[in-house]
């Protein structure tokens, strides 16, 4: 059975651990934990955030902007209405993201509520989405493209209500 060995290289002490037994798939060393305590309470490791998570964060942020009626194009909104009816809302509808190691980019398709100023709403969406991704996900946002697909008129809702009653 191999034991730990200590070597001295250029006046510095180094520790060599015996190799793990073959077949061991453990990622942790079960040795002396006190000598390898994480610095500043942070353990080393890797965090991977799925593209869908970033898209959901962007979708929620965009929906919260005043003047945004809906996200997505006509077909996506029709399918979204069906999802809403069965209580399965897709928060990523109308959102496409590209996620790298440290950066993200988003494309958002929106419907603006009339008479909201379209450029102002688009700028507010851009700001809200970039802020949410940076704050919640921790990625640098390189661009947020906003595609205004339609303008929602309040009279459209009135016409829908009347056709349902008739």
Secondary structure, DSSP 8 states (H G I E B T S, - for coil): ----EEEEETTEEEEE-----TT---SS--S-GGGG--GGG---------HHHHHHHHHHHHHTSTTEEEES-HHHHHHHHHHHHTT---TTTTEEEEE-SSEEEEEEEEEEETTS-HHHHHHHHHHHHHHHIIIII--EEEEEEEEEEEEE-HHHHHHHHHHHH-
